[in-house]
Structure formats: C-alpha cells, structure tokens
Amino acid sequence: MEIRHLQTFLAIVDTGKFTAASEQLGYAQSTITSHIQILEDELGSPLFDRLGKKVILTNFGRELVPYARKMLDTYKEIRSLAAEQTGVSGDIVIGAAESLSIYRLGEILKEFKRSYPGVNIFLKNAICNELRGMLHTGEVDLVFTIEPAVTDPNLIVTNLKKETMVIIGAPESALSPATFSHPPAPETIILSEKGCSFTMGFEKYLRQKQFTYGNPLSFSSMETIKKCVMNGLGISLLPLYTVKNEIEQGSLSMIAEEELLDSFYTQLSYHKNKRVTAAMRKLIEITDKHAANWA
C-alpha cells in the first residue's frame, strides 16, 4: 500500500469527484482511476460506488477514511521531523473562518512566509464547528476561529482576543441604539450560513430581545452580507473589525454594540495529540505577536 494511493483516495473523498481530485493532485484522471483500482485490489473490496457522475463511498470506504487520515498524518509528521533537521520546512495546513482569513491572517502569513520560505502553506476556509471537526480528523494542523470560548478536552485552545460584535444596518435604517434597546419594529434579518457561530449568536440574542422576524436572508459570504446591509436589505451581526472602516466612512451604521451575547473570541486551536512541528510553533509565535497589537 503506497502513500500516494491513500492521498488519492482521500482527495476523492474530500472533493467528491475523480476529476476534482485529479486537478487537486496534478494527476491525469487515468492515474487517479489506476490508484483506486490498485488500492481496491490490494484491500479486496470496492471503495466507491459509481452512480453516473456521482461517486459515493461504500461502507468499507467509509470505515477506511479515518485510518487513511491517521496514516497520512503520521507520514506528514515523519517528513516534518526529517525536514526540521535542516531547518523549518515542510507543510502546514491551516483552517480559518472567512473573516479571519480576510482581516487577520494576511499580515501573519506574510511575515511567516518571509521568515520561513521553505514551508508550504495550505489554507482551508469553513465555519467554526467544521474547522474543529477537521482538527479531530487530522485534516488540518491548526485552526483560527471566532466564536464563544471553546471547551474541548481534546483540543489545545488559546483565546487570542475578545472580539466586539456589532449589529449593523444601512445608514438610513430606522433603527438606532436607542430604539434597539426595546423590541423594535420588524426588519429583515440577514444571517450567515446555518451552523455559523455568528448566526447562532444573533438568533440567541434576538430571542432574548423578543425580536420577531419572518424568513431571514442567509448568505455564506461575509462580504455579501455587508453589501446587502449597505443596500438596505436588512440588519446583521458581524465582528467590529470587519465593518469598522465602513462605519467610520458612513456606508454602514452601528445599531448596537452587543454585550448580552455570549462573548466571542478569536481562538487558535490544535489537537492535543498533534505533534507541534517547528513550522506550527513558529506560526503560533508570530500569531501571538500580531494578536497583541490587534485593536
């Protein structure tokens, strides 16, 4: 059993398609098919059911996934251990919430790449609970999330900064900090995608305020939410650091700075059983330095 065959198997699992896996790995599609056939022959069981253009894991394939991830994780650690003998190099896979990728990680990754050019950086964006799930499966080395304080006995979690959350509206919104202190007139609510910490926090707050509303709008892109609010389509909840410039410029208004919500923190986490490589250690050091200066 070769590592590259397991890499191909997991690429198909993660992308859902043979063609997407071939693009991700840089192999011809015939090579991808060959890798899976070799693996299936060696294991004596099919890994995927091919239903037209859809690829679905068999029961055996589903059982193989965590073992394959564990083997690849061990392989990565061996490579990192060898690479560290000649300096900080190897791969590092980072998971991050979208807003942190846009507003927080740029300067961190810029300094890290300048200081350690031998490290290959891979960045994955997802909502916070999905990112923590990736830590448990070994898909990522460490994650940056913004959510209420996480308590997970299997994770090492550092609270980098307590964040201010604000409810925003268009400049011409009828709502204001004064009127929003009481159950206001109905207004369209704009939420992040289902399961996002912002959505759950906003919905919890609205229940506390007895704010009744109809069918909300929901978008996975934070920048789309901001544009919709600017255009008067409704109100939303976002971290202050993502909308500070727009509020100062007058293209958004701050309806309320929320203290009644669960406190939100930007957090850095990794699995307690994960060997902290030299690359991870250096990234954590650079992150701590930048986080100390976040306004």
C-alpha atoms as a printed R data frame, in Angstrom:
    type eleno elety resid chain resno       x      y       z
1   ATOM     1    CA   MET     A     1   0.000  0.000   0.000
2   ATOM     2    CA   GLU     A     2   1.534  3.283  -1.132
3   ATOM     3    CA   ILE     A     3   1.039  6.674   0.483
4   ATOM     4    CA   ARG     A     4   0.141  8.248  -2.859
5   ATOM     5    CA   HIS     A     5  -2.756  5.796  -3.249
6   ATOM     6    CA   LEU     A     6  -4.153  6.871   0.119
7   ATOM     7    CA   GLN     A     7  -3.638 10.514  -0.844
8   ATOM     8    CA   THR     A     8  -5.661  9.919  -3.997
9   ATOM     9    CA   PHE     A     9  -8.384  8.113  -2.037
10  ATOM    10    CA   LEU     A    10  -8.766 10.993   0.434
11  ATOM    11    CA   ALA     A    11  -8.656 13.616  -2.317
12  ATOM    12    CA   ILE     A    12 -11.677 11.948  -3.913
13  ATOM    13    CA   VAL     A    13 -13.410 11.756  -0.528
14  ATOM    14    CA   ASP     A    14 -12.777 15.466   0.139
15  ATOM    15    CA   THR     A    15 -13.654 16.773  -3.337
16  ATOM    16    CA   GLY     A    16 -16.401 14.280  -4.166
17  ATOM    17    CA   LYS     A    17 -15.169 13.703  -7.718
18  ATOM    18    CA   PHE     A    18 -12.388 11.877  -9.554
19  ATOM    19    CA   THR     A    19 -11.907 14.882 -11.854
20  ATOM    20    CA   ALA     A    20 -11.606 17.336  -8.968
21  ATOM    21    CA   ALA     A    21  -9.129 15.031  -7.236
22  ATOM    22    CA   SER     A    22  -7.009 14.865 -10.389
23  ATOM    23    CA   GLU     A    23  -6.920 18.674 -10.562
24  ATOM    24    CA   GLN     A    24  -6.036 18.958  -6.881
25  ATOM    25    CA   LEU     A    25  -3.223 16.410  -7.044
26  ATOM    26    CA   GLY     A    26  -1.957 17.250 -10.521
27  ATOM    27    CA   TYR     A    27  -2.502 13.715 -11.866
28  ATOM    28    CA   ALA     A    28  -4.202 12.629 -15.079
29  ATOM    29    CA   GLN     A    29  -7.662 11.207 -14.428
30  ATOM    30    CA   SER     A    30  -6.475  7.806 -15.688
31  ATOM    31    CA   THR     A    31  -3.810  7.849 -12.954
32  ATOM    32    CA   ILE     A    32  -6.444  8.616 -10.311
33  ATOM    33    CA   THR     A    33  -8.539  5.692 -11.536
34  ATOM    34    CA   SER     A    34  -5.481  3.432 -11.554
35  ATOM    35    CA   HIS     A    35  -4.583  4.353  -7.961
36  ATOM    36    CA   ILE     A    36  -8.060  3.461  -6.733
37  ATOM    37    CA   GLN     A    37  -8.130  0.194  -8.683
38  ATOM    38    CA   ILE     A    38  -4.767 -0.817  -7.183
39  ATOM    39    CA   LEU     A    39  -5.982  0.061  -3.696
40  ATOM    40    CA   GLU     A    40  -9.261 -1.826  -4.151
41  ATOM    41    CA   ASP     A    41  -7.427 -4.880  -5.499
42  ATOM    42    CA   GLU     A    42  -4.981 -4.828  -2.596
43  ATOM    43    CA   LEU     A    43  -7.718 -4.440   0.025
44  ATOM    44    CA   GLY     A    44 -10.088 -6.834  -1.701
45  ATOM    45    CA   SER     A    45 -13.104 -4.552  -1.512
46  ATOM    46    CA   PRO     A    46 -14.568 -1.677  -3.562
47  ATOM    47    CA   LEU     A    47 -14.147  1.787  -2.059
48  ATOM    48    CA   PHE     A    48 -16.625  3.745  -4.176
49  ATOM    49    CA   ASP     A    49 -19.926  3.161  -5.919
50  ATOM    50    CA   ARG     A    50 -20.116  4.985  -9.247
51  ATOM    51    CA   LEU     A    51 -23.666  6.219  -9.841
52  ATOM    52    CA   GLY     A    52 -23.491  8.104 -13.118
53  ATOM    53    CA   LYS     A    53 -21.324 11.145 -12.421
54  ATOM    54    CA   LYS     A    54 -21.690 10.733  -8.662
55  ATOM    55    CA   VAL     A    55 -19.101  8.967  -6.533
56  ATOM    56    CA   ILE     A    56 -20.349  7.520  -3.233
57  ATOM    57    CA   LEU     A    57 -18.281  5.774  -0.585
58  ATOM    58    CA   THR     A    58 -19.082  2.143   0.112
59  ATOM    59    CA   ASN     A    59 -19.446  1.029   3.734
60  ATOM    60    CA   PHE     A    60 -15.874 -0.274   3.626
61  ATOM    61    CA   GLY     A    61 -14.695  3.015   2.104
62  ATOM    62    CA   ARG     A    62 -16.286  4.984   4.967
63  ATOM    63    CA   GLU     A    63 -14.556  2.745   7.506
64  ATOM    64    CA   LEU     A    64 -11.216  3.242   5.760
65  ATOM    65    CA   VAL     A    65 -11.311  7.072   5.852
66  ATOM    66    CA   PRO     A    66 -10.180  7.652   9.491
67  ATOM    67    CA   TYR     A    67  -7.395  5.056   9.158
68  ATOM    68    CA   ALA     A    68  -6.175  6.644   5.921
69  ATOM    69    CA   ARG     A    69  -6.147 10.095   7.520
70  ATOM    70    CA   LYS     A    70  -4.212  8.756  10.507
71  ATOM    71    CA   MET     A    71  -1.628  7.123   8.238
72  ATOM    72    CA   LEU     A    72  -1.169 10.297   6.188
73  ATOM    73    CA   ASP     A    73  -0.923 12.371   9.346
74  ATOM    74    CA   THR     A    74   1.835 10.077  10.624
75  ATOM    75    CA   TYR     A    75   3.570 10.289   7.231
76  ATOM    76    CA   LYS     A    76   3.452 14.108   7.373
77  ATOM    77    CA   GLU     A    77   4.916 14.106  10.869
78  ATOM    78    CA   ILE     A    78   7.780 11.852   9.758
79  ATOM    79    CA   ARG     A    79   8.502 14.178   6.826
80  ATOM    80    CA   SER     A    80   8.337 17.227   9.090
81  ATOM    81    CA   LEU     A    81  10.659 15.575  11.603
82  ATOM    82    CA   ALA     A    82  13.211 14.891   8.884
83  ATOM    83    CA   ALA     A    83  12.847 18.384   7.415
84  ATOM    84    CA   GLU     A    84  13.440 20.002  10.801
85  ATOM    85    CA   GLN     A    85  16.939 18.593  10.861
86  ATOM    86    CA   THR     A    86  17.872 21.099   8.159
87  ATOM    87    CA   GLY     A    87  15.630 23.987   9.274
88  ATOM    88    CA   VAL     A    88  11.955 24.978   9.385
89  ATOM    89    CA   SER     A    89  10.320 23.459   6.331
90  ATOM    90    CA   GLY     A    90   7.617 21.006   5.313
91  ATOM    91    CA   ASP     A    91   3.858 21.577   5.032
92  ATOM    92    CA   ILE     A    92   1.380 23.290   7.327
93  ATOM    93    CA   VAL     A    93  -2.387 23.085   6.813
94  ATOM    94    CA   ILE     A    94  -4.356 25.923   8.384
95  ATOM    95    CA   GLY     A    95  -8.116 26.137   8.813
96  ATOM    96    CA   ALA     A    96  -9.707 29.556   9.317
97  ATOM    97    CA   ALA     A    97 -13.033 31.331   9.452
98  ATOM    98    CA   GLU     A    98 -13.582 33.554   6.415
99  ATOM    99    CA   SER     A    99 -13.488 36.849   8.327
100 ATOM   100    CA   LEU     A   100 -10.182 35.936   9.964
101 ATOM   101    CA   SER     A   101  -8.650 34.946   6.627
102 ATOM   102    CA   ILE     A   102  -9.594 38.337   5.210
103 ATOM   103    CA   TYR     A   103  -8.878 40.665   8.130
104 ATOM   104    CA   ARG     A   104  -6.458 38.933  10.484
105 ATOM   105    CA   LEU     A   105  -4.267 36.333   8.778
106 ATOM   106    CA   GLY     A   106  -2.802 38.346   5.920
107 ATOM   107    CA   GLU     A   107  -0.045 40.040   7.907
108 ATOM   108    CA   ILE     A   108   0.618 36.878   9.934
109 ATOM   109    CA   LEU     A   109   1.103 34.684   6.871
110 ATOM   110    CA   LYS     A   110   3.112 37.389   5.113
111 ATOM   111    CA   GLU     A   111   5.638 37.511   7.963
112 ATOM   112    CA   PHE     A   112   5.672 33.731   8.338
113 ATOM   113    CA   LYS     A   113   6.329 33.131   4.636
114 ATOM   114    CA   ARG     A   114   9.033 35.792   4.565
115 ATOM   115    CA   SER     A   115  10.744 34.240   7.604
116 ATOM   116    CA   TYR     A   116  10.291 30.575   6.632
117 ATOM   117    CA   PRO     A   117  10.090 30.304   2.821
118 ATOM   118    CA   GLY     A   118  10.681 26.545   2.961
119 ATOM   119    CA   VAL     A   119   7.247 25.893   4.475
120 ATOM   120    CA   ASN     A   120   4.319 25.165   2.151
121 ATOM   121    CA   ILE     A   121   1.114 26.780   3.464
122 ATOM   122    CA   PHE     A   122  -2.342 25.363   2.706
123 ATOM   123    CA   LEU     A   123  -5.368 27.380   3.862
124 ATOM   124    CA   LYS     A   124  -8.897 25.987   4.200
125 ATOM   125    CA   ASN     A   125 -11.940 28.165   4.964
126 ATOM   126    CA   ALA     A   126 -15.036 26.817   6.705
127 ATOM   127    CA   ILE     A   127 -17.426 27.652   9.530
128 ATOM   128    CA   CYS     A   128 -16.073 27.221  13.040
129 ATOM   129    CA   ASN     A   129 -17.642 23.901  14.061
130 ATOM   130    CA   GLU     A   130 -16.498 22.338  10.771
131 ATOM   131    CA   LEU     A   131 -12.963 23.601  11.386
132 ATOM   132    CA   ARG     A   132 -12.869 21.994  14.815
133 ATOM   133    CA   GLY     A   133 -14.095 18.782  13.229
134 ATOM   134    CA   MET     A   134 -11.132 18.946  10.835
135 ATOM   135    CA   LEU     A   135  -8.793 19.047  13.832
136 ATOM   136    CA   HIS     A   136 -10.336 15.841  15.157
137 ATOM   137    CA   THR     A   137  -9.954 14.062  11.806
138 ATOM   138    CA   GLY     A   138  -6.430 15.368  11.225
139 ATOM   139    CA   GLU     A   139  -7.320 17.276   8.041
140 ATOM   140    CA   VAL     A   140  -5.703 20.460   9.381
141 ATOM   141    CA   ASP     A   141  -2.807 21.199  11.723
142 ATOM   142    CA   LEU     A   142  -4.307 24.198  13.488
143 ATOM   143    CA   VAL     A   143  -7.350 26.435  13.124
144 ATOM   144    CA   PHE     A   144  -8.338 30.054  13.674
145 ATOM   145    CA   THR     A   145 -11.962 30.523  14.752
146 ATOM   146    CA   ILE     A   146 -14.127 33.339  16.081
147 ATOM   147    CA   GLU     A   147 -16.844 32.047  18.409
148 ATOM   148    CA   PRO     A   148 -17.760 31.763  22.090
149 ATOM   149    CA   ALA     A   149 -14.962 30.228  24.181
150 ATOM   150    CA   VAL     A   150 -14.436 26.586  23.218
151 ATOM   151    CA   THR     A   151 -14.012 23.907  25.879
152 ATOM   152    CA   ASP     A   152 -12.930 20.640  24.285
153 ATOM   153    CA   PRO     A   153 -10.731 18.240  26.294
154 ATOM   154    CA   ASN     A   154  -9.095 17.019  23.077
155 ATOM   155    CA   LEU     A   155  -8.032 20.469  21.871
156 ATOM   156    CA   ILE     A   156  -5.414 22.963  22.976
157 ATOM   157    CA   VAL     A   157  -7.218 26.316  22.667
158 ATOM   158    CA   THR     A   158  -5.753 29.812  23.049
159 ATOM   159    CA   ASN     A   159  -8.040 32.837  23.270
160 ATOM   160    CA   LEU     A   160  -6.152 35.432  21.225
161 ATOM   161    CA   LYS     A   161  -8.600 38.330  21.648
162 ATOM   162    CA   LYS     A   162 -12.070 39.067  22.957
163 ATOM   163    CA   GLU     A   163 -13.972 40.491  19.998
164 ATOM   164    CA   THR     A   164 -16.636 43.192  19.888
165 ATOM   165    CA   MET     A   165 -19.749 42.122  17.990
166 ATOM   166    CA   VAL     A   166 -21.990 44.793  16.449
167 ATOM   167    CA   ILE     A   167 -25.413 44.854  14.859
168 ATOM   168    CA   ILE     A   168 -25.220 46.868  11.648
169 ATOM   169    CA   GLY     A   169 -27.736 48.476   9.317
170 ATOM   170    CA   ALA     A   170 -27.787 50.796   6.349
171 ATOM   171    CA   PRO     A   171 -27.154 54.498   7.107
172 ATOM   172    CA   GLU     A   172 -30.855 55.250   6.506
173 ATOM   173    CA   SER     A   173 -32.068 52.431   8.810
174 ATOM   174    CA   ALA     A   174 -34.935 53.454  11.120
175 ATOM   175    CA   LEU     A   175 -33.260 51.544  13.940
176 ATOM   176    CA   SER     A   176 -30.779 53.195  16.283
177 ATOM   177    CA   PRO     A   177 -29.008 52.287  19.524
178 ATOM   178    CA   ALA     A   178 -31.905 53.937  21.421
179 ATOM   179    CA   THR     A   179 -34.743 52.173  19.589
180 ATOM   180    CA   PHE     A   180 -32.940 48.832  19.536
181 ATOM   181    CA   SER     A   181 -32.887 48.616  23.321
182 ATOM   182    CA   HIS     A   182 -36.580 47.636  23.149
183 ATOM   183    CA   PRO     A   183 -38.280 45.110  20.845
184 ATOM   184    CA   PRO     A   184 -38.239 47.105  17.593
185 ATOM   185    CA   ALA     A   185 -40.460 47.083  14.559
186 ATOM   186    CA   PRO     A   186 -39.930 44.049  12.299
187 ATOM   187    CA   GLU     A   187 -36.950 44.340   9.999
188 ATOM   188    CA   THR     A   188 -35.349 41.818   7.678
189 ATOM   189    CA   ILE     A   189 -32.593 39.812   9.352
190 ATOM   190    CA   ILE     A   190 -29.507 38.788   7.370
191 ATOM   191    CA   LEU     A   191 -27.706 35.728   8.700
192 ATOM   192    CA   SER     A   192 -24.545 33.845   7.897
193 ATOM   193    CA   GLU     A   193 -24.875 30.230   6.791
194 ATOM   194    CA   LYS     A   194 -26.556 27.680   9.043
195 ATOM   195    CA   GLY     A   195 -24.311 26.435  11.838
196 ATOM   196    CA   CYS     A   196 -22.090 29.547  11.794
197 ATOM   197    CA   SER     A   197 -21.295 30.962  15.232
198 ATOM   198    CA   PHE     A   198 -22.468 34.422  14.103
199 ATOM   199    CA   THR     A   199 -25.876 33.031  13.109
200 ATOM   200    CA   MET     A   200 -26.331 31.107  16.354
201 ATOM   201    CA   GLY     A   201 -25.240 34.105  18.437
202 ATOM   202    CA   PHE     A   202 -27.533 36.527  16.571
203 ATOM   203    CA   GLU     A   203 -30.542 34.215  16.790
204 ATOM   204    CA   LYS     A   204 -29.954 33.731  20.528
205 ATOM   205    CA   TYR     A   205 -29.787 37.491  21.048
206 ATOM   206    CA   LEU     A   206 -32.948 38.129  19.031
207 ATOM   207    CA   ARG     A   207 -34.819 35.578  21.158
208 ATOM   208    CA   GLN     A   208 -33.602 37.369  24.297
209 ATOM   209    CA   LYS     A   209 -34.846 40.672  22.869
210 ATOM   210    CA   GLN     A   210 -38.170 39.107  21.807
211 ATOM   211    CA   PHE     A   211 -37.448 40.411  18.332
212 ATOM   212    CA   THR     A   212 -39.889 38.671  15.991
213 ATOM   213    CA   TYR     A   213 -38.937 38.402  12.344
214 ATOM   214    CA   GLY     A   214 -40.008 36.500   9.252
215 ATOM   215    CA   ASN     A   215 -37.932 34.450   6.852
216 ATOM   216    CA   PRO     A   216 -34.357 35.760   7.127
217 ATOM   217    CA   LEU     A   217 -31.902 36.133   4.296
218 ATOM   218    CA   SER     A   218 -28.875 33.854   4.585
219 ATOM   219    CA   PHE     A   219 -25.512 34.109   2.828
220 ATOM   220    CA   SER     A   220 -22.268 32.179   3.211
221 ATOM   221    CA   SER     A   221 -20.115 35.171   2.223
222 ATOM   222    CA   MET     A   222 -19.495 37.853   4.820
223 ATOM   223    CA   GLU     A   223 -18.728 40.418   2.107
224 ATOM   224    CA   THR     A   224 -22.103 39.672   0.503
225 ATOM   225    CA   ILE     A   225 -23.805 40.246   3.859
226 ATOM   226    CA   LYS     A   226 -22.097 43.626   4.199
227 ATOM   227    CA   LYS     A   227 -23.161 44.705   0.686
228 ATOM   228    CA   CYS     A   228 -26.772 43.637   1.328
229 ATOM   229    CA   VAL     A   229 -26.875 45.603   4.581
230 ATOM   230    CA   MET     A   230 -25.394 48.660   2.828
231 ATOM   231    CA   ASN     A   231 -28.153 48.398   0.223
232 ATOM   232    CA   GLY     A   232 -30.855 48.462   2.898
233 ATOM   233    CA   LEU     A   233 -31.929 44.837   2.652
234 ATOM   234    CA   GLY     A   234 -31.782 44.274   6.418
235 ATOM   235    CA   ILE     A   235 -29.646 44.184   9.545
236 ATOM   236    CA   SER     A   236 -26.952 41.732  10.557
237 ATOM   237    CA   LEU     A   237 -24.422 40.832  13.246
238 ATOM   238    CA   LEU     A   238 -20.688 40.895  12.473
239 ATOM   239    CA   PRO     A   239 -17.406 41.417  14.339
240 ATOM   240    CA   LEU     A   240 -16.481 45.083  14.654
241 ATOM   241    CA   TYR     A   241 -13.101 44.534  12.958
242 ATOM   242    CA   THR     A   242 -14.874 43.514   9.736
243 ATOM   243    CA   VAL     A   243 -17.036 46.667   9.498
244 ATOM   244    CA   LYS     A   244 -15.044 49.327  11.370
245 ATOM   245    CA   ASN     A   245 -13.937 51.146   8.202
246 ATOM   246    CA   GLU     A   246 -17.436 51.171   6.694
247 ATOM   247    CA   ILE     A   247 -18.931 52.551   9.930
248 ATOM   248    CA   GLU     A   248 -16.307 55.310  10.044
249 ATOM   249    CA   GLN     A   249 -16.922 56.111   6.362
250 ATOM   250    CA   GLY     A   250 -20.701 56.235   6.872
251 ATOM   251    CA   SER     A   251 -21.624 53.421   4.480
252 ATOM   252    CA   LEU     A   252 -22.861 51.328   7.440
253 ATOM   253    CA   SER     A   253 -24.431 52.346  10.740
254 ATOM   254    CA   MET     A   254 -23.837 50.630  14.064
255 ATOM   255    CA   ILE     A   255 -27.244 49.916  15.565
256 ATOM   256    CA   ALA     A   256 -25.935 48.237  18.698
257 ATOM   257    CA   GLU     A   257 -22.716 47.036  20.271
258 ATOM   258    CA   GLU     A   258 -23.779 43.842  21.924
259 ATOM   259    CA   GLU     A   259 -22.871 42.913  25.474
260 ATOM   260    CA   LEU     A   260 -25.718 40.450  26.056
261 ATOM   261    CA   LEU     A   261 -24.440 37.883  23.591
262 ATOM   262    CA   ASP     A   262 -22.043 35.160  24.663
263 ATOM   263    CA   SER     A   263 -18.569 36.675  24.500
264 ATOM   264    CA   PHE     A   264 -16.842 35.965  21.195
265 ATOM   265    CA   TYR     A   265 -13.113 35.309  20.975
266 ATOM   266    CA   THR     A   266 -10.654 34.840  18.165
267 ATOM   267    CA   GLN     A   267  -9.149 31.471  19.072
268 ATOM   268    CA   LEU     A   268  -6.209 29.398  17.897
269 ATOM   269    CA   SER     A   269  -6.576 25.635  18.374
270 ATOM   270    CA   TYR     A   270  -4.818 22.368  17.615
271 ATOM   271    CA   HIS     A   271  -5.351 18.770  18.701
272 ATOM   272    CA   LYS     A   272  -3.721 17.773  21.961
273 ATOM   273    CA   ASN     A   273  -2.297 14.612  20.339
274 ATOM   274    CA   LYS     A   274  -0.841 16.549  17.432
275 ATOM   275    CA   ARG     A   275   2.933 16.812  17.431
276 ATOM   276    CA   VAL     A   276   3.710 20.514  17.315
277 ATOM   277    CA   THR     A   277   6.145 20.824  14.428
278 ATOM   278    CA   ALA     A   278   8.724 23.596  14.144
279 ATOM   279    CA   ALA     A   279   6.543 25.258  11.492
280 ATOM   280    CA   MET     A   280   3.487 25.187  13.770
281 ATOM   281    CA   ARG     A   281   5.498 26.526  16.687
282 ATOM   282    CA   LYS     A   282   6.847 29.443  14.647
283 ATOM   283    CA   LEU     A   283   3.393 30.277  13.269
284 ATOM   284    CA   ILE     A   284   1.962 30.314  16.798
285 ATOM   285    CA   GLU     A   285   4.756 32.655  17.933
286 ATOM   286    CA   ILE     A   286   4.120 35.069  15.063
287 ATOM   287    CA   THR     A   287   0.369 34.929  15.692
288 ATOM   288    CA   ASP     A   288   0.803 35.786  19.383
289 ATOM   289    CA   LYS     A   289   2.927 38.797  18.434
290 ATOM   290    CA   HIS     A   290   0.342 40.144  15.986
291 ATOM   291    CA   ALA     A   291  -2.637 39.386  18.242
292 ATOM   292    CA   ALA     A   292  -1.121 41.553  20.977
293 ATOM   293    CA   ASN     A   293  -1.467 44.556  18.623
294 ATOM   294    CA   TRP     A   294  -4.994 43.905  17.343
295 ATOM   295    CA   ALA     A   295  -7.119 46.961  18.067
